[in-house]
Amino acid sequence: MQKWPGRPYPLGATYDGSGTNFAVFSEVAERVDLALIGDDGTEQLVQLTEVDGFVHHAYLPSVQPGQRYGFRVHGPFNPAEGHRCNASKLLLDPYAKAIDGQVDGDESLFSYRFGNPGELNTMDNREHTMLSVVTNPFFDWGNDRPPGHAYHETVIYEAHVKGLTKTHPGLPEEIRGTYAGIGHPAIIEHLKELGVTAIELMPVHQFAQDGHLQELNLTNYWGYNTIGFFAPHNAYSSLGSRGQQVTEFKTMVQALHEADIEVILDVVYNHTAEGNEFGPTLSFKGIDNAAYYRLVDSDKSHYYDTTGTGNSLLMRHPHVLQLIMDSLRYWVTEMRVDGFRFDLASTLARQFHEVDRLSAFFDLVQQDPVVSQVKLIAEPWDVGDGGYQVGNFPPLWTEWNGKYRDTVRDFWRGEKYTLAEFGSRLTGSSDLYRDDSRRPLASINFVTAHDGFTLRDLVSYNEKHNEANGEGGKDGEGHNRSWNCGVEGPTDDAAVLKLRSKQQRNFLATLLISQGVPMLAHGDELGRSQSGNNNVYCQDNELAWVNWDLDEEQKDLLEFTGELVRLRNEHPVFRRRRFFHGDQGVDGLGDLVWFTPDGKEMQDGDWSRDDARAVAVFLNGDAISEPDPRGEPVIDDSFLILLNSNYEPEDFLLPGAEFGESWSVVVDTVRPTGRSEDGEHAAGSTIRIEDHGMLVLTRPRRTAG
């Protein structure tokens, strides 16, 4: 085979229309062989003799897209020094744009013998590992443009590629569970009718199956086990040809963009699928273990783990930082995604041991002309010491607000002493984000997400029921702040069922009228249940998939959710770009006023009462301080929100005529559809709200706009 010197960059396999350049970094390697795998499984080795800056490279003019390949790295195997090179292991390219196959848990994938962990395993793994694939980068994007929704115009819909599409009756069978399914008109129509502006896909980077799950005849469903940071997960492709998952993913993005929907990826840059010293050798571990992973300083045969998965990437190594930034740029420029949600993002900030908001990773993101311009969402915690960092990420970043989730759950289940914090969460969490550089839009508000109960299960179970996971119920969060409304799990009790439906509407209404950026979890708008399992990470079956066979109650909930999203989208008073300041509008009223149920303005002592579970809040549409995109004043209708999380009905006295002479109900969570048949309510009149109920009332704007 003809071999030319090639170039050290870009890293990975780069097809230029004629041939392919291969380049891989390894500081520790004594020799690197490129292994080309034929259709019959045969292997042809090509030594990469050119080395520049620890990058081994060559150009092969005969290699075309679809070619499978891997690397065999010769070098020291000395775990005590952090080195784990083993040329018997065919390794994935860290920069592979597509990956073929899946690992099967065979002993050959490991660098030690199962019966003797101290013995080097020289079994060849080629028949049991995954293979990198050369891809064709050329794609006709046509007139594709990123939607570019501002945060205050954003409603996020968290979804799983397979879970959302697997049972949808409007999809052809052959594309269910795939990227093509997400991009199909039936799914896009659902998203458009719901009113969401962005779909946040759970991990689609190529991930590997876990050996312990395979032994239990289970699979890694969620995908938080990345092994390929540039490759779309191959099992989500409906196309059989090698590397075509890239084309299918791009086609999906193109279709979503045409529908004005952004694509956000849930990404896992904090660890890889190779686990700790007892995990398999699939890629990084065999290429340059000490460069890619954080090792224990006193014993480099062990991994320093702040993720709970066995390893953490070494965030102070320049090639690790380069890998992550190259990956992010690739997904923005080549795959055209619109943002990222970073799993366990606190780990990315650990240059050494502490979480540091000035770490090298954040510096690189800040100055990057591509990555800094897309949506950046942090899951602001990990499992290491000091890892819970809600409110502490840099200005460019937004955060999953775990405190919002916990407080809203506590309020609606009637916990004591929650009213003050609930007020803060409803109005943008100013206690977390109010400084010169951050605003309410830094808060990604959510009540439920993939991790934990669904919304239906949140109101149906007090305890998790994870028996199907095979871990004796030890997995999953034990403190869910849930309330089963009187009966654990399924019931025919009409009163309990009514309360559960009402609570779902309360959570959805609270979420969508809160300041910040709302995020819905897929299927919550349909009343989806996981039978009390709050950790379906390994349940690739009907338990975790969205069931599209809806009864009347579920159809009502879907309609109710869509109406709430439309209400939010139509009224800027619910999605302010700046915090409330107590400023007066042109009508002389404050921008935000809180009332006790008896119609009096809230005083400091009212917030701290243990029985304070009912409150009213006035949002003044005539006192919005921030201008519109053209610098003009923003004028909106005004709203009065009445919330009662008591176990008994509550009478609310409406405020005086200066706030509004007459009010009409636009949302009533007591009613199945959320619509009220009540007429106008005059200033100073009384409205009775039953237990666990919520009303949103409105009056027209008083100034021109």
Stockholm file with secondary structure:
# STOCKHOLM 1.0

chainA/1-705         MQKWPGRPYPLGATYDGSGTNFAVFSEVAERVDLALIGDDGTEQLVQLTEVDGFVHHAYLPSVQPGQRYGFRVHGPFNPAEGHRCNASKLLLDPYAKAIDGQVDGDESLFSYRFGNPGELNTMDNREHTMLSVVTNPFFDWGNDRPPGHAYHETVIYEAHVKGLTKTHPGLPEEIRGTYAGIGHPAIIEHLKELGVTAIELMPVHQFAQDGHLQELNLTNYWGYNTIGFFAPHNAYSSLGSRGQQVTEFKTMVQALHEADIEVILDVVYNHTAEGNEFGPTLSFKGIDNAAYYRLVDSDKSHYYDTTGTGNSLLMRHPHVLQLIMDSLRYWVTEMRVDGFRFDLASTLARQFHEVDRLSAFFDLVQQDPVVSQVKLIAEPWDVGDGGYQVGNFPPLWTEWNGKYRDTVRDFWRGEKYTLAEFGSRLTGSSDLYRDDSRRPLASINFVTAHDGFTLRDLVSYNEKHNEANGEGGKDGEGHNRSWNCGVEGPTDDAAVLKLRSKQQRNFLATLLISQGVPMLAHGDELGRSQSGNNNVYCQDNELAWVNWDLDEEQKDLLEFTGELVRLRNEHPVFRRRRFFHGDQGVDGLGDLVWFTPDGKEMQDGDWSRDDARAVAVFLNGDAISEPDPRGEPVIDDSFLILLNSNYEPEDFLLPGAEFGESWSVVVDTVRPTGRSEDGEHAAGSTIRIEDHGMLVLTRPRRTAG
#=GR chainA/1-705 SS CCCBCCCSCSCEEEECSSCEEEEEECSSCSEEEEEEECTTSCEEEEECCEEETTEEEEEETTCCTTCEEEEEEECCEEGGGTEECCTTSCBCCTTCSEEESCCCCCGGGSSEETTEEEEECCCCCTTTSCEEECCCCCCCCTTCCCCCCCGGGCCEEEECHHHHHTTCTTSCGGGTTSHHHHTSHHHHHHHHHHTCSEEEESCCEEECCCHHHHHTTCCCCSCCCEEEEEEECGGGCCCCSTTHHHHHHHHHHHHHHHTTCEEEEEECCSCCTTCSTTSCCSSHHHHHHHHHBCEETTEEEEECCSSSSSCCBCTTSHHHHHHHHHHHHHHHHTSCCCEEEETTGGGGGCSSSSCCTTSHHHHHHHHCTTGGGSEEEECCCCSSTTCCCTTCSCTTCEEECHHHHHHHHHHHTTCTTCHHHHHHHHTTCHHHHCSSSCCGGGEEECSCCSSSCCHHHHTTCSSCCCGGGSSTTCSSCSCCCCCCTTSSSCCCCHHHHHHHHHHHHHHHHHHHHSSSEEEEETTGGGTCCCTTCSCGGGCCSTTTSCCCCCCHHHHHHHHHHHHHHHHHHHCGGGSCSSCCCCCBCTTSCBSEEEECTTSCBCCHHHHTCTTCCEEEEEECTTCCCSCCTTSCCCCCCEEEEEEECSSSCEEEECCCTTTCSEEEEEEETTSTTSCCCCCCEETTCEEEECSSEEEEEEECCSSCC
#=GC SS_cons         CCCBCCCSCSCEEEECSSCEEEEEECSSCSEEEEEEECTTSCEEEEECCEEETTEEEEEETTCCTTCEEEEEEECCEEGGGTEECCTTSCBCCTTCSEEESCCCCCGGGSSEETTEEEEECCCCCTTTSCEEECCCCCCCCTTCCCCCCCGGGCCEEEECHHHHHTTCTTSCGGGTTSHHHHTSHHHHHHHHHHTCSEEEESCCEEECCCHHHHHTTCCCCSCCCEEEEEEECGGGCCCCSTTHHHHHHHHHHHHHHHTTCEEEEEECCSCCTTCSTTSCCSSHHHHHHHHHBCEETTEEEEECCSSSSSCCBCTTSHHHHHHHHHHHHHHHHTSCCCEEEETTGGGGGCSSSSCCTTSHHHHHHHHCTTGGGSEEEECCCCSSTTCCCTTCSCTTCEEECHHHHHHHHHHHTTCTTCHHHHHHHHTTCHHHHCSSSCCGGGEEECSCCSSSCCHHHHTTCSSCCCGGGSSTTCSSCSCCCCCCTTSSSCCCCHHHHHHHHHHHHHHHHHHHHSSSEEEEETTGGGTCCCTTCSCGGGCCSTTTSCCCCCCHHHHHHHHHHHHHHHHHHHCGGGSCSSCCCCCBCTTSCBSEEEECTTSCBCCHHHHTCTTCCEEEEEECTTCCCSCCTTSCCCCCCEEEEEEECSSSCEEEECCCTTTCSEEEEEEETTSTTSCCCCCCEETTCEEEECSSEEEEEEECCSSCC
//
